[in-house]
């Protein structure tokens, strides 16, 4: 049976600890798979933007290194400005 999102939320609200632990395991695995899938889209030297409120949307960054969970990028207009961010925050140009 396929549940809609409201049914899932209701189930989580009434779940016991064992069920919540199992939900957490499945959720974390799914989140990790999504993160890895997004990370595989990028290569070193790709030009990207960072979608985050604290970073101006017009700045371009070059990927320096791809780690297991994060990606290190350097601003193309200022080589001294670098960030380590989640690949989910990157937009490939």
C-alpha positions as CSV (number, residue, x, y, z in Angstrom):
1,X,0.0,0.0,0.0
2,X,1.3,3.4,-0.9
3,X,0.9,6.1,1.8
4,X,0.6,9.8,1.2
5,X,2.7,12.2,3.1
6,X,0.1,13.0,5.7
7,X,-0.3,9.3,6.5
8,X,3.4,9.0,6.9
9,X,3.5,12.0,9.3
10,X,0.7,10.5,11.3
11,X,2.5,7.2,11.6
12,X,5.7,8.9,12.7
13,X,3.8,10.9,15.4
14,X,2.4,7.6,16.9
15,X,5.4,5.3,16.3
16,X,7.2,3.7,19.2
17,X,11.0,3.9,19.8
18,X,11.8,0.8,17.8
19,X,9.8,2.0,14.8
20,X,11.4,5.4,15.0
21,X,14.8,3.9,15.1
22,X,14.0,1.9,12.0
23,X,12.6,5.0,10.2
24,X,15.7,6.9,11.1
25,X,17.9,4.2,9.6
26,X,16.0,4.1,6.4
27,X,15.8,7.9,6.2
28,X,19.6,8.3,6.8
29,X,20.3,5.7,4.1
30,X,18.0,7.4,1.6
31,X,19.6,10.8,2.4
32,X,23.1,9.4,1.9
33,X,22.2,7.9,-1.5
34,X,20.7,11.2,-2.7
35,X,23.8,13.1,-1.5
36,X,26.1,10.6,-3.3
37,X,24.1,10.9,-6.4
38,X,24.3,14.7,-6.4
39,X,28.0,14.5,-5.6
40,X,28.7,12.3,-8.6
41,X,27.4,15.0,-10.9
42,X,30.4,17.2,-10.1
43,X,34.1,17.0,-11.2
44,X,37.2,18.9,-10.1
45,X,37.5,22.2,-12.1
46,X,33.7,22.4,-12.7
47,X,32.3,25.9,-12.4
48,X,29.4,26.2,-10.0
49,X,27.3,28.6,-8.0
50,X,26.4,28.2,-4.3
51,X,22.7,28.5,-3.4
52,X,22.8,29.9,0.1
53,X,21.5,33.1,1.6
54,X,25.0,34.2,2.8
55,X,26.6,33.8,-0.6
56,X,25.8,36.3,-3.5
57,X,24.1,34.4,-6.3
58,X,26.3,36.0,-9.0
59,X,29.6,34.6,-7.7
60,X,31.1,31.7,-9.6
61,X,33.2,29.0,-7.9
62,X,35.6,26.4,-9.2
63,X,35.6,22.9,-7.6
64,X,39.0,22.2,-6.0
65,X,38.4,18.9,-4.3
66,X,35.5,16.5,-3.8
67,X,35.4,14.8,-0.4
68,X,33.1,12.1,0.8
69,X,30.5,14.5,2.2
70,X,31.6,18.0,1.1
71,X,33.0,19.8,-1.9
72,X,35.8,22.4,-1.6
73,X,35.3,25.4,-3.9
74,X,37.2,28.6,-4.6
75,X,35.8,31.8,-5.9
76,X,36.8,32.5,-9.5
77,X,37.1,36.2,-8.9
78,X,39.0,36.0,-5.6
79,X,41.2,32.9,-5.1
80,X,41.4,33.7,-1.4
81,X,37.7,33.1,-0.9
82,X,37.0,29.4,-0.6
83,X,34.3,27.4,1.0
84,X,33.6,23.7,1.9
85,X,30.0,23.0,1.2
86,X,27.5,20.2,0.8
87,X,27.1,19.2,-2.8
88,X,23.4,19.8,-2.4
89,X,24.1,23.5,-2.2
90,X,25.9,23.6,-5.6
91,X,24.4,24.5,-9.0
92,X,26.5,23.4,-12.0
93,X,27.0,26.1,-14.6
